Amino acid sequence: MKTGNQTVETDFTLLGLFQYGPMDSFLFIAIAILFSVALTRNITLILLIRLDPRLHTPMYFLLSQLSFIDMMYISTTVPKMAVNFLSNSKTITFLGCEIQTFVFLVLGGTEALLLGFMSYDHYVAICHPLCYPVLMSKRICWFTVMCVWASCSVNSLIHAVYVFQLPFCPSRLINHFFCEVPSLLPLVCQHTSQYEHTILLSSLIILLLPFTAIVASYACVLSVVFQMSSGKGQTKAISTCSSRLLVASLFYMTTLSTYTRPHSLHSPEEDKTVAAFYTMITTLLNPFIYSLRNKDVIGALRRLIGLCIFVQKI
């Protein structure tokens, strides 16, 4: 809606992940449980890495960053969606939608690049162990993580500012459960094909490049392991690499599917289903795949539980 040359800022309406109806209460409980489990797992991992000196290594530093991102990532979208199951009003303010879009892009882009850097960490640890202290020093880790956060913040700010200065049509119905760029473009009252080329370029850099690096890193790791390890070591390496590659593929492929297609080829129902994977399922799986089945993390958890029991007895 426009007045003169100014866009009138009015609320948007989120149609949600599912059609609301008699199952609203059940869906609210299911989403709330999923959210609580994901949040608990990531908070537990962050605390363990923070409290246990044995986990103060580059690998676990990166894992703590991933857990923090996942915790914020799911908190950006799921609470609003869950509340909408029980609310008569499904609206989100213009500013709230803009902030949600910006934060979601920052977190999603940062996670995509961070996963690529984590695969590099794994590659260096296995293929060049003697160089690991130099290539993965604390200074390099901090510098890389800060660059990732800064670059994704700038990229996300540019996209968020540009999208929300476009002229939106009078209909403010977003056929999605949260505000993201692909779900907003159908509401714009002008051609966006040129801008979609920019989205495609950003997606290829932020999503496709790190995913390619992940595949290449794990291929090199498996190649080295098969040359040096015993059958048991090979089995463990295959299990670790395949599980990490599986959850990474789930995140990257679903996100690429959403952000690399022109909005004319999008199906709202398909987009919502796909988005559920990269907003909720991967954040639930990441702590388990990357850490909570790791013997060092399990040992840290046991020590923390033992300390808590000892303190209670005193």
N, C-alpha and C positions, 0 to 999 in steps of 0.2 A: 504494500500500500504506500502510495507516495503523495506528498503534499508539496506542490511546486517541485523543487529539486531535492527535497529532503525525504528520507525514508522514515516513516513513522514507526517507532519501536513498540511493537505489541507482542504479547505473549505467543508462544508456540504451543501446540498440543501434541503430545507424544502418544501415538496409537498403541505402543507397547509391543512386547515380544509375542504375546498371544492375544487372542480375542478375549476380552474380559467377560466373565459370566459367573455361573454357579461355582466354578472351581477356583475362584479368586483366593479364598482363604488357604486352600491346599497349596496353590502355587506360591503364595507368599511364604508359607512355612518352608517349602522345598528350597526356594531361592535363599531364604534367610539361613537355612542350615548350610547350604553350599557356601554362602558368603562367610559364615562363621568358621567353617572348617578351613577355607583358604586363608582367612585372616590369621587364625590360630597357628597354622603351620608356618606361615611366613614370619610372624612375630617370634615364635619359638626359635626359629633358625637364626634370626637377627640377634636375639638375646644370647644364644649359645655361642655364636661367633664373637660377640662383644665380651662375654664374661670369661671364656676359656682361652688362656694365653696360647695353648697349643694350636688353636685355630687362627692365630694371627699371621696368616700367610697370604700371598697374593691370590691364590685360588679362592679362599674363603672370604677374602675382602670383596672380590667380584661377586661371589654368591650372596653376600649380605646386601650388595647393591641391587642385585636381581630381586631378592626378596622384598626389599623396600619398594622397588618399582612395582612389583606385582601387587603388593599390599595397597599402594596408592591407586594402581590401575583399576583394580576391582572396586575400590571405594568410590571411584569417579562415576561409575555407571550403575552398579547394582543397587545401592540403597534407594535411589530415585525410582528405579524400576519396581523394586519391591513395594515401596510405599504406594505406587500407582495401582497396585493390585487391590488395595483396600480403600483408595481414595476416589471420590466422585469427580475430582478435578485432576486431569492428567496434564495440566499446563506446566510450562517452564518459561521463565521470563526471558526476554531477548538477551539481557546481560548474562543470565545464568546459562543459557544455551551457548553463548559465545565463550564463556569461561570453560564450560565443560568440553567444548570442541578443542580449545587451546591446550588444556591440561591433558586431555586424552591423546592428542597428537604428540605432545612432548614425551609422555610416558611410553607410548607405543614405539616411537622412533628411537628413544634411548634404549629400550629393551632390545630392539632389533639389532642395533649396533653393539650393545654390550654382549649379547649372545655370540656375535662374531668374534669379539675380543676374548671371550672365555674359551672359545674353541682354539684360538691361537695360544692361549695359556696352556691348554691341554697338549697341543702339538709341541710346544717348546719343552714342556716337562718330560715328554716321552721321547721325542726325536733328538733334542739337544739339551740333555740334562746338565751338562757341564756349563753351558751358557745361561742356564735358567736364572741364577742370581743376578746376572747383568741385564738380560733381556726383559726380565719381569721384576725389576726392583720396585721398591715401594714408591719411589719418585715417579717412575714411568707409569705405574698403575694409577696413581692419583692424577697425573697429568692427562692420561688418556681418558679417564672417567670424566674429568672436568671438561675436556674438549667435547666429549660425546654429549654431555648435558647442555653445554653452551650452544653447540651447533644445532641440536634438535630444538632447543628453545627458540632460537632465531628463526629456523625454518617454520616452526609451528606458529609463531607470532605473525609471520608474513601471510601464511595461509588463512589464519583466523581473521586477521584484520581485513584481508581482501574479500573473503566470502561474505562477511557481515556488513560490508558497505555496498554490496550488490542490491539491486531492487527486488524485493520479495513480492510475490503475488499476494492478493488479499487472503487466499486460503493459507493458513498457517498450520496445516495438519502434517506432521512429520510421521511417516509410516515406518517408525523404528522405536526402539526402547531407550535411545539416548541420542544426543546431538553429535553427529559426525559429518564431515564434508560431503561424502557421497549421498547421504540421505537428505541433505539440504539443497543440493543443486537442482532437483526437480521443482523446487519452490521458487526458483529465480525466474523473473520475467524478462530474460534476455538470453541470447545464445552464450553458452559457456564452453564451446568446443576448444577455443584457444587456451582457456584456463585449464581444461582437462589435460592438455599436453604438459602443462607445468606439473600437475599432480602425478602424471605418469613418470616424468623425469625424476621427481623427488622419490617416488616409490621404488624406481629401479636402483637409485643410489642407496637409499636407506634400508631397503628390504632385500633386493636381489643380490647386491654385492656381498653383504655379510652372509647371506644364506649360501652363496657360492663358496665363500671362504670356509664356512662350517663343513660343507661336503668335502672340500679339498683337504682340510685339516684332519678330519677323521679318516679319510682315505690314506693319508700319509701315516697316521698313527697305527692303523691296522696293518699297513705294509711293514712297518718296523717291528710291530709286535709279532707278526707271523714269522719274521726272520729270526727273532731272538728268543721268544718265550716258549715255554712248555705248553702242552695241551691245555692245562688248567689256566695258565695265564692268557692263552688265546681265547678261551671260552669267556673269561672275565672281561677281556677287552671288547669282544664282540657284544657282550651283554650291555656294557657301559656305553659304547659308541652307538649301538643300534637304538637303545632307549632314548638317548639324548637326541639323536638324529630324528627319531620319530616325533618327539614332542616339538622339536624345532621346526620340522616340516609342517606339523599341524598349525603352528603359529604363523610361519611365513607364507605358506600356500593359501591359507584362508584370508590373510590380510592382503596378499597380492591379488587374490580373486576380487576383492572389494575395491581396491584402490587403482587397479590398472585397466579396468573396463570403463568405457564411456557410460554415462548415466542412462543413455537410451537403451542399453543392453541389460540394465539391472532389473531384477525382480525383487520387490520389497520383501516378500516372504522368504525368499532364498537368502537375501542379504541379512535379514535378522537371524536366521538360523546359523549362517556362517559367522556372523559377529559374536554369537554366543560362545563359539569355540575360542576365538582369540581374546575375548574379554573375560571369560569365566573358566573354561575348561583348562586352558594352559596355565593359568595362575594357580589352579588347584594341583596340577601335575608337577609343575616345576620344582617345588621344594622336595617332593618325594623322589623325582628322577635325579636331581642334581646333588641332593644332600642327605635327606633323612634315611636313606638306606646305606649311607656311607659309614664305615666302621668308626672313623674318627668322630663324626657327628654323634653317632649312637653312644660312643664312649663318653663324650662331653655331656650328653643328656643324662646318662647314668650317674656321672659324677655330680651334676647339678642336683638331681633328685636325691642322691645320697647326702649331699650337703644340707638340703632342705630338711630331710628327716632328722639329721644330726642336730640341727639348730632347734627344731621343734622339741626334741627330747631334752635339750638343755633348758 
